[in-house]
Amino acid sequence: MTQTNQQVTTEESFAPVVRTESLTKHFTENDSWLNRIRPNREVRTIRAVDGVDLSVQSGEILGLVGESGCGKSTLARTILRLIEPTDGKIYFGDEEVTSYSGSELLEFRSKAQMIYQDPFESLNPRYTVRKTLVEPMEIHGIGDNKQERIQRAGDLLEEVGLSKEHLDRYPHEFSGGQRQRIAIARAMSVEPELIVADEPTSALDVSVQAQILNLIFDLQQKRDLTMLFITHDLAVVRQICDRVIVMYLGQVVERGPTSELFQHAEHPYTQSLLSSIPLPDPNLQRESIRLEGDVPSPINPPSGCNFHPRCPKVIPPENWAHSHEEWRRVLRYKTRLKNGDVQPEAMRRELETRQNSVTDDDILDALYEEHVGEWTPSHLGSQEGKKNSTQELPPSVEEEIRRSLNVAITDSNTKAVKLVDELWNTVCATDIPDEIVTADMRSASCHLYDETMPGQPDRAIGVVGSKAKSSAPNLEERK
Ligand SMILES: Nc1ncnc2c1ncn2[C@@H]1O[C@H](COP(=O)(O)OP(=O)(O)OP(=O)(O)O)[C@@H](O)[C@H]1O
């Protein structure tokens, strides 16, 4: 892997408040007791968080972004030990908290608090505001006596924009925004060092979202809090976060200081996310990058780089002599074949409902049309995309695809997959990319930045993460 003499600053150059090493959380699908006693039940693993290294520095707001289902909430809950990690380590300051239990865990929970997305669910409807705020103080030994705790509860209410008169009311007597203010006051009541805010405004009316966001930001500034802020709203990230981590399918794909990442995203996934943010000036135009297909299931993530089936910049096979758009069309076919979406028998049955006799050639033509024929280019605005959307694939490529379809029809899907793998292989499908340092505090997990790849931009200046710990002598030692 790349090593140079260039000194770079990475997250590891500082003393973080919280840090994870290869943090992993897998769930078991349908893990109910009823399912567990079923004979021959199929056990499938959901790889919700898959080896995440992150650190949140003292006093910063670290944004965690990614599409729905990429593992943000699971990562947050695992860091706070609200659910147990499957593997990996969590450090709070210098101490490893992964194995904490009893009083140690209780103390950790007072130092690291969560603000949830939905204040309707996070507040106990049977507790008055007084009890909601005073009870955590009692449990964690904050305040000398009951009177002092009640006094603190009233002060906290005022700090979050409510008043002491609200102490004896119940959650149902408040609006959504007010309830979130109470939840924020509760998180603050135990004087935490770390706040994990999980989409704290997304369940609220648009009219109050900005107020709650400002409140969180003001408290963070005033109390010099360290914060992990989870959101799918990139405009919010740009507004309040110092640094950003981008997640895709349980893994970190890019990280960096907010302004730099927004100015120049390095990972193709981040580039596509940013391309969807509306520009402030309606006269300005930007090419929107449309991703192919949906986010794959974390039960069966793609091989190699798990973004590769949707990646607009997926690296073509070494001997590829055609356009990139054509390569992506072939890759889409390959992905469908691998996922079991190319189904000769189902196609045969469908054709039989329409015609008297069905030959293998009919099935082949119909499968080709379904899985290769229609194609919407990823770069809708690009000239190359427009041109290729109306063009046939090069004859040699079409011939090979038809050959593999014939194998799927007359032999097996497994053999067809083997054939297309031999024909068109890409490093993006075979190798998991290292997290490559591309600049100070910046890294991307993408083969495009791996300088050992022929013809790739030479931007790599190191490797980060636990995978690379032993081989990254140029990264500054932690201070
Ligand atoms: N308790 C659970 N049991 C089984 N699967 C789970 C559980 N919690 C989460 N998952 C799965 O783990 C994956 C990650 O979910 P998670 O809620 O962490 O994503 P997210 O990025 O926070 O999504 P969102 O933005 O929609 O909240 C999803 O596929 C989800 O279905």
The ligand as an SDF file (V2000), in Angstrom:
LIG
                    3D

 31 33  0  0  0  0  0  0  0  0999 V2000
  -33.0070   -4.5590   15.8410 N   0  0  0  0  0  0  0  0  0  0  0  0
  -32.7690   -4.8620   14.5760 C   0  0  0  0  0  0  0  0  0  0  0  0
  -32.9350   -6.1120   14.1060 N   0  0  0  0  0  0  0  0  0  0  0  0
  -32.6990   -6.4330   12.8280 C   0  0  0  0  0  0  0  0  0  0  0  0
  -32.2670   -5.5540   11.9010 N   0  0  0  0  0  0  0  0  0  0  0  0
  -32.0830   -4.2840   12.2900 C   0  0  0  0  0  0  0  0  0  0  0  0
  -32.3280   -3.8600   13.6350 C   0  0  0  0  0  0  0  0  0  0  0  0
  -32.0450   -2.5360   13.7140 N   0  0  0  0  0  0  0  0  0  0  0  0
  -31.6540   -2.1500   12.4890 C   0  0  0  0  0  0  0  0  0  0  0  0
  -31.6690   -3.1880   11.6230 N   0  0  0  0  0  0  0  0  0  0  0  0
  -31.2690   -3.1810   10.1970 C   0  0  0  0  0  0  0  0  0  0  0  0
  -29.9430   -2.6730   10.1390 O   0  0  0  0  0  0  0  0  0  0  0  0
  -29.7750   -1.8440    8.9850 C   0  0  0  0  0  0  0  0  0  0  0  0
  -29.3140   -0.4680    9.4340 C   0  0  0  0  0  0  0  0  0  0  0  0
  -30.4000    0.1720   10.1010 O   0  0  0  0  0  0  0  0  0  0  0  0
  -30.2710    1.6180   10.7900 P   0  0  0  0  0  0  0  0  0  0  0  0
  -31.5750    1.9510   11.4040 O   0  0  0  0  0  0  0  0  0  0  0  0
  -29.0730    1.6320   11.6540 O   0  0  0  0  0  0  0  0  0  0  0  0
  -30.0190    2.5490    9.5200 O   0  0  0  0  0  0  0  0  0  0  0  0
  -30.0950    4.1360    9.4340 P   0  0  0  0  0  0  0  0  0  0  0  0
  -29.0080    4.5590    8.5020 O   0  0  0  0  0  0  0  0  0  0  0  0
  -30.1010    4.7280   10.7870 O   0  0  0  0  0  0  0  0  0  0  0  0
  -31.5210    4.3400    8.7430 O   0  0  0  0  0  0  0  0  0  0  0  0
  -32.5680    5.5390    8.9760 P   0  0  0  0  0  0  0  0  0  0  0  0
  -31.9230    6.7810    8.4540 O   0  0  0  0  0  0  0  0  0  0  0  0
  -33.7440    5.1040    8.1490 O   0  0  0  0  0  0  0  0  0  0  0  0
  -32.8680    5.5880   10.4400 O   0  0  0  0  0  0  0  0  0  0  0  0
  -31.1250   -1.8400    8.2790 C   0  0  0  0  0  0  0  0  0  0  0  0
  -31.0840   -2.8260    7.2500 O   0  0  0  0  0  0  0  0  0  0  0  0
  -32.1120   -2.2250    9.3640 C   0  0  0  0  0  0  0  0  0  0  0  0
  -33.2310   -2.8880    8.8110 O   0  0  0  0  0  0  0  0  0  0  0  0
  1  2  1  0
  2  3  1  0
  2  7  2  0
  3  4  2  0
  4  5  1  0
  5  6  2  0
  6  7  1  0
  6 10  1  0
  7  8  1  0
  8  9  2  0
  9 10  1  0
 10 11  1  0
 11 12  1  0
 11 30  1  0
 12 13  1  0
 13 14  1  0
 13 28  1  0
 14 15  1  0
 15 16  1  0
 16 17  2  0
 16 18  1  0
 16 19  1  0
 19 20  1  0
 20 21  2  0
 20 22  1  0
 20 23  1  0
 23 24  1  0
 24 25  2  0
 24 26  1  0
 24 27  1  0
 28 29  1  0
 28 30  1  0
 30 31  1  0
M  END
$$$$
